[in-house]
Every structure is written in structure tokens, then in C-alpha cells.
């Protein structure tokens, strides 16, 4: 990533400001769970406050399309910018759904796309339809990053860095199991370190205990990522019952984590992201081992 763009992203993120979680009205349930050796987290809606509550396909506000286009040198070939934005949104959703269908036929129950590849297809198609003109040298990953940054503003969940630092001090492995794209670890690193490097760097996490969906082409609630984490922990001498998983979604987080043998904590600290899934028979039939409304409540659960 070019130095000027890194500086622009750093300045933009610095000015976004912190969001505050919205109360869910849920009461915490804080039993003591001794013997924990590793704590894995979801990112969107658990470690980071997300405007959408997750990394997902959303309606695309016109102004965000325009900002991402201008910053990366894409030109509109029509004065009807709303029409171009609507076309992009339809093409984005259509392309993701098509790839999902293709991969489900190959036996992958919950496929994850590569957002860079998706944007390549969408933008080339839009150019062929004469809605836009791509510049001669165009970086699809930079566009994807900027678009996500504009379209889904993020903020650290209160207490995130303190909890991760505390876990490391107790020699408890902090890890990640999360639906994500390539920009997710870059943004997470920024919110932990305060510096945007444009490269992935491990910070307060064990690198081989970070499992992102985009790296495997498989997304939660598939148990695939949880099973990879379980295998890695076994290599480290950690049994499944000594692993605590914290997430905000009963179907995507708590259900597969429990079925993999982990202890579970439902994070119910932000109304935007809490997913109780009461209409899902499987998810509503189980209970997490604990419920927290603040990340710092992990102190009470894990104990000194």
C-alpha cells in the first residue's frame, strides 16, 4: 500500500472517533470458569463496534461509492451516480450469491468469498456496461479497503486492549475465530496499536491462533474454523474444555463453539451486534456458559 494512502487512511481513522455500545438490556451471567488456557474472540460486534453489526453485504450509500471512486481514480461515465451506485450494489450481491451457490454445490455449507476477487468481477462488469472507467494502474485491494472503511465505520469495543493485555499477562493465549476479509486484521491492528501500517502485524494475539474466514473460504457458523483452532490448541497441549470462546451471535458463535467442545461466553454488550437467534431452533436450544455485557467481565469469569 502506497505511503500517501497509508497516511490518508491513518488520518481518516484517527478522525472517525470512538462509538459507544448501545445497551441491550440483557443481564450478565458471570459464573466462575476455572482452568482456561486460551480465549478466542469474534471480531465484528465483539471486539469491534460495527455500524452493520457484522462484515456483510449492505446497501451502498451513494456518497461512499463516490468517495472510494474518487480516492482510487475511478471515473463515472454517467451523470446518474445513483444509477451507477445501484448497479454496483446489484452486481455485488449477485456475484456473491452466485459464488456461494457454486461452492455450496461442492459441499461447502457456508462459503466465504475473497472480496478482492469479488470487486474485480464487479468493477470490470460495470466498466463493460459503460457505467465507470477504471484507471490504467488500479489496485483492487486498496479500493476494497477504502470502500469497507467508508461503508462500515468501526470502533474498538471498550476494554478490548486491556482485556487482551491482561490475558497475555496471565499466559492465557488470546486468539481469533471470525468471519473476516483481508482488511480485518489490518483494522484490528490499528485499533490496538494506534498505527496503520498497511501490513498485517501480530499484536496482542498469537499469530498461529488467528483463524479468519477469508483465508479458508469457509465462514461461520461452519465448524471448520473452530476445528482448526481446536487442532492447534491440542498441539499446544490445551484441551477443548480449557478453551473459552466469546462472540455476539448465538448461531454463528455460541452454537458451533459448543459443538466443538469449547466453553462459551455470549457478548451482549451492544444492541447493534447482539444476535440471539430466537427463531433458530438449534441456537435457541442451547445456553452459553456465561453472558457478559462488558469485555472486562471476563476478569470475573476467568478469575485471578
Secondary structure as UniProt FT lines:
FT   HELIX           3..16
FT   STRAND          38..41
FT   TURN            45..47
FT   STRAND          48..50
FT   HELIX           62..72
FT   STRAND          75..76
FT   HELIX           81..104
FT   TURN            105..107
FT   HELIX           115..128
FT   TURN            129..130
FT   STRAND          132..133
FT   HELIX           140..151
FT   STRAND          154..156
FT   TURN            158..159
FT   HELIX           160..169
FT   TURN            170..171
FT   STRAND          173..178
FT   HELIX           182..193
FT   HELIX           207..209
FT   STRAND          210..212
FT   HELIX           213..216
FT   TURN            220..221
FT   HELIX           224..235
FT   TURN            236..237
FT   HELIX           240..242
FT   STRAND          243..247
FT   HELIX           250..255
FT   HELIX           256..259
FT   TURN            260..261
FT   STRAND          263..267
FT   TURN            271..273
FT   TURN            278..279
FT   HELIX           281..284
FT   STRAND          290..292
FT   HELIX           295..297
FT   HELIX           298..302
//
